[in-house]
Amino acid sequence: MAEDDHERAEFLPATAYAVLGLLSSHQEELSPAEIKVRADWSLRSFYWSPAVSHIRRELERLLECGYVEARLRMSTSAGPRAAI
């Protein structure tokens, strides 16, 4: 991770940490929509559930920092998936 990435990582918003937690706790690749469903069920008592667009934005930030990888599914019905 480059120094700029490290500095950016120090200022990750709470939603980025929530997304990382959801990805790491399930140990599977998830699409932004699947992350949203998991957030609705697991975070609703502690934290607001972010919109899919917000999750996509945080995934882009996490991808830039090197915390997640993006993979494309062969199916056209679902978009890119994220994995730690």
N, C-alpha and C positions, 0 to 999 in steps of 0.2 A: 504494500500500500504506500503510495507516494505521500510526501509530507502534507501537501494540500488536501489529500483525501483524509489524512489523519485529523487535520484541523477541522474539516467539514464534519467528520464523524463525532467530534466532541460536542457538536451542536445539533445532534439529531433530535427532532421533535418526539414527543411521547408516542405519536402514531407510528413512527418508524420502529420504535422499540416494541410496540404492540404487535406489529406485523412480524418482526423477527421472532418474537415469542411464539406466535401462532405457527410460524413455519418450523421452528425448532422443536416445538412440543409434539408435533404430529409426524415429524420425520418423513414427510412426503412432499412431492411437488404439488403446488396449489396455484390455481389461476386467481386473479384478483376477485372474481365473483365468489369463488370457493372460500377465499380468505374472509370476505364480507360475511358469508353465512356462518363461518366459525366464530367470527367476532361478535355477531349478533347473539350467539348462544353462550359464548364463554366470557365475554367482557362486559356484557350489559349491566351487571351489578356493580362494576368497578369503574367503568370508563365508557364514554359514548362510543357507539359503533360508527366508524367512519364510512363515508360513501365510497363506492367502487372507484370513482375518479380520484379521490384522495389516496386510496390504497395504491392505485397505479402510480401516482406522483411519488409516494414514498418508496415504492419498489424501484423506480428509476433512480432515486437518490441512493438507495441501498446498493443498487447495481453499480453505480458510479464509485461508491466507496469500496466495492469488492466484497460486500457481505452476502450477496445473493448472486445466483446465476440465472440467466433466462434461457429457457428452452422452448422450442416450438413443438406443438403437438401435430401429429399427422392429421388428426380430425380437423375439419374446417369449422366445426360448430363452436369450438372453444379456442380462445386466443392463447397467447404465450403463458407459460407457467413459470413460477419462481421456485427456486430451491436454495437452501443455505449451502 
